[in-house]
């Protein structure tokens, strides 16, 4: 995914996305045992990431979806805000305090008031804001209110309702109400790859999350096959009422690795994989 000019939530003027970081180590908690097949669609030549910079207040995979829906349009990237130099990337060995056990709806909550907690919160928010729940008006409201500063949440929701218009949803292959056409499986997932905290105090933190995402429609007859994107989210967090909440965020394209030689799976295989494999909860 790529992002245009840096934007902020609510009191800021535009887009939203997530980021994450920290010096603790990342613990990835897998879902209950699920199985399925691999992702895919006919193998396509590598394609440069594109974005449409006309939508305000969008989060995570909406940017990829815009690129996905407008493949013939041009686009660019811009750097997100940077904080003071911080520690290096997190190793992947699981250490640190026990993962959070609280839930705000389906979203983890109760993160520690330290660098490790800020990184964990940002990682979990990146996953949630990149989910298919963002394409449904009711679940989108729950997600934004659970992850954002109340001072900015309502304004952001107004922007997002305009962004996720019936015309936009139809353009990416969904029905006008955001539901998936019969016989197809809609895929929208964000997967953090690495994290970095660039600023942290007891009241605020700035966290970057390097992520990859999947977006598209899987199944026979899909004209919008599932594609992969790479992006980095810079997320500004604030300590509010006992937990970290997003105040603003921005997103840039990449870093993007070279495509491997893996055979792309069929539309049916990717649909089965999405239905058979659950997502992740990230905690530290």
C-alpha positions in Angstrom: 0.0 0.0 0.0 1.1 3.5 -0.5 0.1 6.7 1.1 0.1 10.2 -0.3 0.7 13.3 1.9 0.8 12.6 5.6 -2.6 13.0 7.2 -3.9 12.7 10.7 -7.0 11.7 12.5 -9.8 13.9 13.8 -8.2 17.2 14.7 -5.7 16.6 12.0 -6.8 16.7 8.4 -7.0 13.4 6.9 -6.0 9.7 6.6 -5.4 7.2 9.2 -3.4 4.1 9.6 -1.4 2.3 12.2 2.2 1.7 13.2 4.1 -0.1 15.8 7.4 -0.6 17.4 9.3 -1.1 20.6 12.4 -2.6 22.1 10.6 -5.5 23.7 10.3 -8.7 21.8 7.2 -9.6 19.7 5.1 -12.5 20.8 2.7 -13.7 18.1 -0.2 -15.6 19.4 -1.7 -17.9 16.9 -5.4 -18.6 16.7 -7.0 -21.9 17.7 -6.0 -24.7 15.3 -7.4 -24.0 11.8 -6.4 -25.4 8.5 -6.8 -24.5 4.9 -5.1 -24.2 1.5 -2.8 -21.5 0.1 -3.6 -18.1 -1.4 -3.8 -17.2 -4.9 -5.2 -16.4 -8.3 -3.4 -16.7 -11.7 0.2 -15.6 -11.4 0.5 -12.0 -12.5 3.6 -10.0 -13.3 4.9 -7.8 -10.5 3.1 -4.5 -10.4 4.2 -1.2 -8.9 2.0 -0.1 -5.9 -0.4 2.7 -6.7 -2.7 4.8 -4.6 -5.5 7.3 -5.1 -5.0 10.3 -3.0 -8.5 11.7 -3.0 -10.0 10.0 0.0 -9.8 11.5 3.4 -9.5 9.7 6.7 -8.8 6.3 5.4 -7.2 3.5 7.4 -4.6 0.8 6.6 -6.0 -1.5 3.8 -8.4 1.0 2.5 -5.4 2.6 0.8 -4.5 -0.7 -0.7 -8.1 -1.2 -1.8 -8.1 2.1 -3.5 -4.9 1.2 -5.4 -6.5 -2.2 -6.1 -9.7 -0.6 -7.5 -7.8 1.9 -9.6 -4.9 0.0 -11.1 -4.6 2.3 -14.1 -4.2 5.4 -12.0 -0.9 6.9 -11.0 0.2 7.4 -7.4 3.1 8.2 -5.2 4.3 8.0 -1.6 5.2 10.4 1.1 7.0 10.0 4.3 5.1 9.8 7.5 6.1 11.8 10.5 9.3 10.8 12.3 10.1 11.1 15.9 13.4 11.2 17.7 15.8 8.4 17.0 14.8 5.3 19.0 16.0 1.8 19.5 16.4 -0.7 16.7 14.1 -3.3 15.4 12.6 -5.9 17.7 13.9 -9.5 17.7 11.1 -12.0 17.3 11.9 -14.1 20.3 8.9 -13.9 22.7 9.9 -12.3 26.0 8.6 -9.5 28.3 5.5 -9.3 30.3 2.6 -11.7 29.7 0.2 -10.8 26.8 -2.8 -8.7 27.6 -6.0 -10.7 28.5 -8.5 -7.8 28.2 -10.8 -7.3 25.3 -12.7 -4.2 24.0 -15.2 -6.1 21.9 -13.0 -8.3 19.8 -10.0 -6.0 20.1 -7.2 -6.7 22.7 -7.0 -4.0 25.4 -5.3 -3.2 28.7 -1.8 -2.7 27.3 1.1 -1.8 29.6 2.0 1.8 30.1 5.5 1.5 28.7 7.3 1.1 25.4 6.4 -2.6 25.2 2.8 -1.9 25.7 2.7 0.9 23.2 4.3 -1.4 20.6 1.8 -4.2 21.3 -1.2 -1.8 21.1 0.0 -0.4 17.8 0.5 -3.9 16.4 -2.9 -5.1 17.4 -4.6 -1.9 16.1 -2.8 -2.4 12.7 -4.3 -5.8 12.4 -7.8 -4.6 13.3 -7.8 -1.5 11.1 -6.7 -3.6 8.2 -9.5 -6.1 8.6 -12.6 -6.6 6.5 -14.7 -5.2 9.3 -13.7 -1.8 8.2 -15.8 -2.2 5.1 -19.0 -2.6 7.1 -20.5 0.6 8.6 -21.5 -0.9 11.9 -18.4 -2.8 12.6 -16.3 0.1 11.4 -17.8 2.3 14.1 -16.9 -0.3 16.8 -13.3 -0.6 15.6 -12.7 3.1 15.4 -14.2 3.9 18.8 -12.3 1.0 20.4 -8.9 2.0 19.0 -9.0 5.8 18.9 -8.9 8.9 21.1 -12.6 9.8 21.7 -11.7 13.4 20.9 -10.9 12.4 17.3 -13.0 9.3 16.7 -16.3 10.9 15.7 -14.8 13.2 13.2 -12.8 10.3 11.7 -15.9 8.2 11.4 -17.6 11.0 9.4 -14.6 11.1 7.0 -14.6 7.3 6.7 -18.3 7.1 6.0 -17.7 9.4 3.0 -14.6 7.4 2.0 -16.3 4.0 2.1 -19.1 5.2 -0.3 -21.3 2.9 -2.2 -19.5 3.8 -5.4 -16.1 3.0 -3.8 -17.3 -0.4 -2.5 -18.8 -1.3 -5.9 -15.5 -0.3 -7.5 -13.6 -2.9 -5.5 -16.1 -5.6 -6.3 -18.3 -5.4 -3.2 -22.0 -4.8 -3.0 -23.0 -1.2 -2.2 -23.6 -2.0 1.4 -20.1 -3.5 1.8 -21.3 -7.1 1.7 -19.6 -9.7 -0.6 -21.2 -10.9 -3.8 -22.5 -14.5 -3.7 -19.9 -17.2 -4.4 -16.9 -15.0 -3.6 -14.7 -14.4 -0.5 -13.6 -10.9 0.3 -10.0 -10.7 1.7 -8.7 -7.7 3.7 -5.9 -8.4 6.1 -2.9 -6.6 7.6 0.0 -8.6 9.0 2.7 -6.7 11.0 6.3 -7.9 10.1 8.4 -5.7 12.3 8.1 -2.8 14.8 10.0 0.2 16.0 9.2 2.8 18.7 10.7 6.2 17.8 9.3 8.2 20.8 7.9 7.2 24.1 6.9 8.7 27.4 4.4 7.8 30.1 1.7 9.9 28.2 2.5 9.4 24.5 4.3 7.3 22.0 5.1 7.2 18.3 5.4 3.7 16.8 6.1 2.4 13.3 4.8 -0.9 12.0 6.3 -2.5 8.9 3.4 -4.6 7.5 2.2 -6.6 4.5 -1.4 -6.8 3.5 -3.8 -8.8 1.3 -6.9 -7.3 -0.4 -9.2 -8.6 -3.1 -12.0 -11.0 -3.9 -11.2 -14.7 -4.1 -13.4 -17.3 -5.8 -14.4 -18.4 -9.3 -15.2 -15.5 -11.6 -13.5 -12.8 -9.5 -12.4 -9.9 -11.5 -10.5 -8.4 -8.5 -8.0 -11.1 -7.5 -6.3 -10.9 -4.2 -3.1 -8.9 -4.3 -0.3 -8.3 -1.7 1.0 -4.9 -0.6 3.8 -3.7 1.7 3.7 -0.6 3.8 4.9 1.1 7.0 2.5 2.8 9.3 3.5 5.5 11.7 1.1 5.7 14.6 0.8 8.3 17.3 -0.6 7.0 20.6 -1.8 8.7 23.7 -2.4 7.2 27.1 -6.2 7.7 27.8 -8.3 6.1 30.6 -5.8 3.3 31.3 -4.9 2.3 27.7 -3.1 3.4 24.6 -5.3 5.0 21.9 -4.6 6.3 18.4 -4.6 10.1 18.0 -3.3 10.2 14.4 -1.3 8.1 11.9 0.2 8.1 8.5 1.4 5.5 6.0 4.2 5.1 3.5 4.8 2.5 0.8 7.3 -0.3 1.5 9.9 -1.5 2.2 8.9 -4.0 -0.4 10.9 -7.3 -1.0 11.5 -8.8 -4.4 8.8 -11.2 -5.4 9.7 -14.9 -4.9 9.2 -17.7 -7.4 6.2 -19.2 -5.5 3.5 -20.4 -7.8 0.3 -18.3 -7.4 -2.6 -20.5 -6.2 -6.0 -20.7 -7.8 -8.9 -18.5 -6.9 -10.5 -21.5 -5.2 -7.4 -22.3 -3.2 -7.1 -18.7 -1.8 -10.8 -18.6 -0.9 -10.4 -21.9 1.1 -7.3 -20.5 2.8 -9.0 -17.3 3.9 -11.9 -19.3 5.3 -9.6 -21.9 6.9 -6.9 -19.8 8.5 -7.6 -17.3 11.2 -5.8 -14.0 11.8 -3.4 -13.1 14.6 -3.4 -11.4 17.9 -0.1 -9.7 18.6 1.0 -9.2 22.2 4.2 -8.7 24.1 
